[in-house]
Amino acid sequence: MTLLDIVLWVILGALAGWIASMIMKKNAQMGAIANIVVGIVGAVIGGWVMNLFGASGASGFNLYSLVVAILGAVILLFVVGLVQRAMAK
């Protein structure tokens, strides 16, 4: 993995995390670092979910990988929201 690969994953993660935070209406609560982390973790989760359905996961810096990362990031934000609500009770 080269430095360029790492930079591209950070950019993809930031974009996916930002889009997912807007979809889940958490954008005002999240900063740039949180968006990057959510997007990268979301890519892993999205890849795992896609593999369950027989499709490939995030495969590089392309539109398909962005969609997979957004899907995973939305799932992550949804689960985090459920846990936060459960902890508040």
C-alpha positions in Angstrom: 0.0 0.0 0.0 1.5 3.3 -1.1 1.1 6.7 0.4 -1.2 7.6 -2.5 -3.5 4.6 -1.6 -3.7 5.8 2.0 -4.5 9.4 0.9 -7.2 8.1 -1.5 -8.8 5.9 1.2 -8.9 8.9 3.6 -10.6 11.0 0.9 -13.0 8.2 0.1 -13.7 7.8 3.8 -14.2 11.5 4.3 -16.7 11.7 1.4 -18.6 8.6 2.4 -18.7 9.6 6.1 -20.0 13.1 5.2 -22.7 11.8 2.8 -23.8 9.1 5.4 -23.9 11.8 8.2 -26.2 13.9 6.0 -28.4 10.9 5.2 -28.7 10.1 8.9 -29.0 13.8 9.8 -25.9 13.7 12.1 -23.9 16.1 10.0 -24.1 18.9 12.6 -22.8 16.6 15.3 -19.8 15.3 13.4 -16.5 16.8 12.4 -14.1 16.0 9.7 -12.1 13.4 11.6 -15.4 11.6 12.6 -16.5 11.6 9.0 -13.2 10.1 7.9 -13.3 7.4 10.6 -17.0 6.6 9.9 -16.4 6.4 6.2 -13.4 4.1 6.5 -15.1 1.8 9.1 -18.2 2.0 6.9 -16.2 0.8 3.9 -15.2 -2.3 6.0 -18.8 -2.9 7.2 -20.2 -2.3 3.7 -17.7 -4.7 2.2 -18.6 -7.3 4.8 -22.4 -6.8 4.0 -21.8 -7.0 0.3 -19.8 -10.2 0.7 -22.8 -11.7 2.6 -24.9 -11.1 -0.6 -22.2 -12.5 -2.9 -21.0 -9.2 -4.2 -17.5 -7.7 -3.9 -16.7 -5.1 -1.2 -14.9 -1.8 -1.7 -12.4 -2.4 -4.5 -10.5 0.8 -5.0 -11.2 4.5 -5.6 -14.3 4.3 -7.7 -18.0 5.0 -7.5 -18.9 1.4 -6.5 -16.5 1.6 -3.5 -18.0 4.9 -2.5 -21.5 3.5 -2.6 -20.4 0.5 -0.5 -18.7 2.8 2.0 -21.8 5.0 2.3 -24.0 1.9 2.8 -21.6 0.7 5.6 -21.4 4.1 7.1 -25.1 4.5 7.3 -25.4 1.1 9.0 -22.7 2.1 11.4 -24.4 5.4 12.3 -27.7 3.6 12.7 -26.3 1.1 15.1 -24.4 3.8 17.0 -27.7 5.7 17.3 -29.5 2.6 18.7 -26.7 2.0 21.2 -26.8 5.7 22.3 -30.6 5.6 22.8 -30.3 2.3 24.7 -27.6 3.8 27.0 -29.7 6.9 27.7 -32.6 4.9 29.1 
